[in-house]
Amino acid sequence: MELLKEVANISGKSGLYRILKPTRTGVIVEGLDAKKERSVVGANARVSVLKDISVYMADHQDSSVPLGDIFLSLKEKYNGIIDINTKTASDTELFDILASVAPNFDRERVYSSDVKKMLNWYNILIQFLPSVFETNTAVAAE
């Protein structure tokens, strides 16, 4: 999931963005959606690169699993888009999906809003950037 270092979430904006290149005042990003709009995000915006995000595990206080590993497990289990409306889904439904791929996630430190974001991000990546999953599968096969 090496391509995840190019994909980011920008605080205050919905969706995911591909980081294209830095500028003097921030970075140029391209939306991961059908529009593919480009914009400049200022240096004071909170940009979270997906490669740096992980999910807390209950095994140990400092234990966590990279988000990329969670995405790969979701791809293996669901083989495509997860058909769930995260806006209307109950917390139990959301936690059940996460527990199906990471049964020992820390239920006290991982909130339902976090799981909603993860599932939305996963669906965006599957739909608009499936190469994130293909490249890792090819590397794993070698």
JOQUI-V754410 format. One record per residue. N is the residue number from 1. RES is the residue in one small letter. D_FIRST is the distance of its C-alpha to the first C-alpha in whole Angstrom. Layout:
n=<N	N>
res=<RES	RES>
d_first=<D_FIRST	D_FIRST>
//
This chain:
n=<1	2	3	4	5	6	7	8	9	10	11	12	13	14	15	16	17	18	19	20	21	22	23	24	25	26	27	28	29	30	31	32	33	34	35	36	37	38	39	40	41	42	43	44	45	46	47	48	49	50	51	52	53	54	55	56	57	58	59	60	61	62	63	64	65	66	67	68	69	70	71	72	73	74	75	76	77	78	79	80	81	82	83	84	85	86	87	88	89	90	91	92	93	94	95	96	97	98	99	100	101	102	103	104	105	106	107	108	109	110	111	112	113	114	115	116	117	118	119	120	121	122	123	124	125	126	127	128	129	130	131	132	133	134	135	136	137	138	139	140	141	142>
res=<m	e	l	l	k	e	v	a	n	i	s	g	k	s	g	l	y	r	i	l	k	p	t	r	t	g	v	i	v	e	g	l	d	a	k	k	e	r	s	v	v	g	a	n	a	r	v	s	v	l	k	d	i	s	v	y	m	a	d	h	q	d	s	s	v	p	l	g	d	i	f	l	s	l	k	e	k	y	n	g	i	i	d	i	n	t	k	t	a	s	d	t	e	l	f	d	i	l	a	s	v	a	p	n	f	d	r	e	r	v	y	s	s	d	v	k	k	m	l	n	w	y	n	i	l	i	q	f	l	p	s	v	f	e	t	n	t	a	v	a	a	e>
d_first=<0	4	5	6	8	10	11	13	16	20	22	25	23	22	19	15	16	14	15	17	19	22	25	28	28	25	22	22	19	19	19	16	19	22	24	21	24	23	25	25	24	26	26	27	25	22	19	16	12	10	8	12	12	13	16	19	20	24	24	25	25	22	20	17	13	10	9	6	8	11	9	8	12	13	12	14	17	18	16	16	17	19	23	24	25	24	27	30	28	29	28	28	26	23	23	24	21	19	21	20	17	18	21	22	21	23	25	27	24	22	24	24	23	20	19	20	18	15	16	17	14	12	15	15	11	13	16	15	11	11	9	6	7	9	7	5	9	11	10	11	14	15>
//
